[in-house]
């Protein structure tokens, strides 16, 4: 009897030990993390500039990064790496500075960008292929 799709010759997939990623895969994760930070910064600037079109464009770019990262790497880790970079960049941009400057206003568009981006990250990480 041959092993099923989720099992290998060593046993079930979840019972196998985790191995560190290869150098190429680690570089891809790092690249997706940095790209996520860039997309988060660009989306933060764009969503306030052209409301509501800028908001939709920023969310579409975020979704493209998350889902494209999952497909490029071949697993959910690609979406998680991009989402982690996006989330860290956006959270750092929401904090006000000692000078009183801030990037996100307390408006509906900013909250839609924050919550919509987080929801898209979860959706795309869930829809991405497993290992």
Beta strands, then each sheet from edge to edge (+ up, - down):
strand 1: 7-8
strand 2: 11-12
sheet 1: 1+ 2-
end
